[in-house]
Structure formats: structure tokens, C-alpha cells
């Protein structure tokens, strides 16, 4: 009975602490938003990283109304390239715009055919920006965003950490270039440099450290494990996170992941290590064949290490870790984060 009461008190204290931290950060967000004028924002200003307005994306269903011209109104779904089509004016890029910005763009184009057109745009279905949170939280699930959300706020929507939560919180990124980012040609090496995993200390997030309270991007999966983890990805049988219940070496972690796949390059296994709360990552390449022959040391892993096993073609296949978690995240209940 005493243990149950203690757990209830702990859960209540965590929830209260989250509310206090969120309240303290709210003034900071308000100050950030005051620097953005909705009426005067230019397209390049609209993508300011601190702007929390929802950006239309592929899959969203839009309702477009034109005052005194109901026959020209439409319900349209944004296609995979971010476009919609409207009568007379044809194709319009809707992705990365807010409802108001798209309404202004449509009205501007209709000035050729209508006198002072008044256009309203409403998002009827939000489908383009899901994020997931799983692990030691009270309410794990998938959350469909209707605006930009920071990590601490998502944690509060998930009911906060449970009493079994460990010390670390991981954000697994899709690695896909955001549709709203500037179009640019990336080499294979540049793609490999894209961050796959961000590791933070839970206590830094709960203490209100702004550096830990990151904005989440579409497709992110947040994991709050009960124990420390290492991540094995690439050309292995079962890529994914593995608990560090004891000391684990590099070869043991690969064995836990089912061993090498047939096309694995055993001579260039990459170990990516990041100190929690810091952006700098240290990458080291190991030759497993040399380790197996005892010509090299089988090193001990640290919490949050990422082991990336490339294929024999030299290409990194780090997406395996995302696919492994995405399969589990797809089974979680879906919630809507309202404006």
C-alpha cells in the first residue's frame, strides 16, 4: 500500500513539475513569436525556425472557399510533391505555407479573373506531420501535429515519464530531407552525415534547460527507455535498440542484433558516440575480423552508442534502426495535438 501511494505521489509530482517547467518556457516562446509578424512575413521569413505555425504538407486535406463564388471552392488533398490544383489558375505549391499564406497566394492569382477575391483556406485533415513517443511514459502513442511542438510539450502530452524511466531520452530522426528545406543535391557522404540519433539527459529536459527542449520534426520517434541502450543498425539481421543490462562489447552488440547480414562489410564497422546533451559526435571505424583474430581490442560500449554496419558496396544503411522502431510505433494509438 505504501509503495502504491509513493508511486501516485511521484506521478503527481512529475506532472506538476512538467506544468511548472512548461509555464516557465511559455514566456520564452511568446518572446520568440513576437519577432514574427504574420501580416508582413515574407516567404523566407515564414520558415523561421522558431515559428510555431503549422505548415501544410503532403497528404493534408484542404477546404478552400471563395467568397460569393461557391462553385469555385474545392476540397483538395495536397499531393506528394506538395501541390494542389484550382480552377483557372492550375497548379499551386501549398506545402510549407500556412493557411493564411496559401489563401493570400490563391487570392493574388485570382485577381486576373475576379475583383478583390476573398479566399479562406482550412485544413480539414492533418496527415503530414506525425511524431511518436514510446517507452517509459504514461501514454505512449503517435501524435499528429497541428503546429510545431517541442520535446517537453510532447512528453507532457504523453503523461510524463513513468516511475521506470531511465536517465536518457532519445530522438530518432528519419534522416529524410524536409520538404520545406532548400533543395540541394546531397552526396552519399553528406547523407551519411545526417543526424540519426539525438541523445539528451532526461533531467536536463525536466529542469527546463532550453538547449534540451528541441523542436520535433515530422517523422521523429522519441524513445524513453527504462535502461541505457545501444543502437545497432545497417547490415545486421535485427537492427534496433538493445538494453545495456551489463557491460557489452562491440562484437557482443552485433551478436545481440542477430549477427552480420550476408552483404556486411566487417572491416569498416562504424561506432558513433555522442555525449548526452552535446552535438559533437565522435566516429571510429573498427575491423571486426581483426578483433575476432585478437589482433585488435574488442572495446566496451557506452550508453547511446550507435553501431553502423555498412554493406559491402560501401553504402551506409542506417535507416534500419528507424524502420525497426517505426514498426513498433505504427502499432501505437494515434492522438491529435490541437493548436
Secondary structure, DSSP 4 states (H G I P E B T S, - for coil): -HHHHHHHHHHHHHHHHHHHHHHHHHHHHHHHHTT--TTT--HHHHT-TT--SPPP-TT-EEEEEETT-GGG-EEEE--TTSEEEETTTEEEE-TT--HHHHHHHHHHHHTTTSSS--EEEEEEE--S-EEEEEESBTT-EEEEESS--BHHHHHHHTT-B-TT--SEEEEE---PPPTTSPP----HHHHHTS--EEEEEHHHHHTT-TTT-PBP-TT-EEEE-SS-EEEEEESBSS-EEEE-SS--BHHHHHHHTTSB-TTB-TT-EEEEEE-TT---EEEEEE-HHHHHTTSS--PBP-TT-EEEE-BTTS---THHHHHHHHHHHTTSPEEEE--
